Amino acid sequence: MKKLEFNYHVRKSARRKTLAITVHPDNRVIVAAPATYPQKDIQEFVQKKSDWVRKIIAANLQRVQQVQVKRFETGEEILYLGKKYILRVQWGLSPRVTLEDGHICVRLPAQGTASEPSQVKRYLLEWYLARALARVKEKIPLYARRIGVNPGFVAIKSMKSRWGSCSIHGRISLAWNIIMAPEQILDYLIVHELCHMVHHNHSAEYWGLVESIIPDHRERRKWLRKNGHCLSF
């Protein structure tokens, strides 16, 4: 058997009936398998998919290289709800972030400090977190009623390798940077996690429920795979 050029992690579940392989944006390779599936057969499956996995890994690396590192200076482009805004750094009596006429304006409390870029980044992150939480809390009740669930807890936080999660107790967590994505992508990610309150897997029944709420979910997932690397700084 040919040696693989990548590592992968196997997650087994009694609910699963088939094998599936996923390459995440950070190039983690996850194989989902039925609980009793033989390891030898899993290895053969990964071997058959190895060319595809290497192709996705290479594409992920290329996308990362294409993303310009932010310097948090006036004039840089920055995303909010799928639109590009121009960053404007200002100074004043108190720090704040505002959206003004095509600009995201960050006001710092003092001019000429050595830690200026890190301050701009910190205030931006706080602003995005607050905006994301407000938007998500506004949307979740609308979709939760349609799905027939009632999440008990919603959190917005930094998540390195996923856009969201749903615990078996109905605790929904979403990444702060989803607020950079277009509105329809934000809606899809919310529905994705809410549907996990009904089906704690990615079975056909789960995707059927997602499709009943978001008929074009495949296109939205495709957008995320292609553009998700841009939703960060």
Secondary structure, 3 states (H helix, E strand, C coil): CCCCCCCCEEEEECCCCCCEEEECCCCCEEEEEECCCCHHHHHHHHHHHHHHHHHHHHHHHHHHHHCCCCCCCCCCEEEECCEEEEEEEEECCCCEEEEECCEEEEEECCCCCCCHHHHHHHHHHHHHHHHHHHHHHHHHHHHHHHHCCCCCEEEEECCCCCCEEECCCCEEEEEHHHHHCCHHHHHHHHHHHHHCCCCCCCCHHHHHHHHHHCCCHHHHHHHHHHHHHHCCC
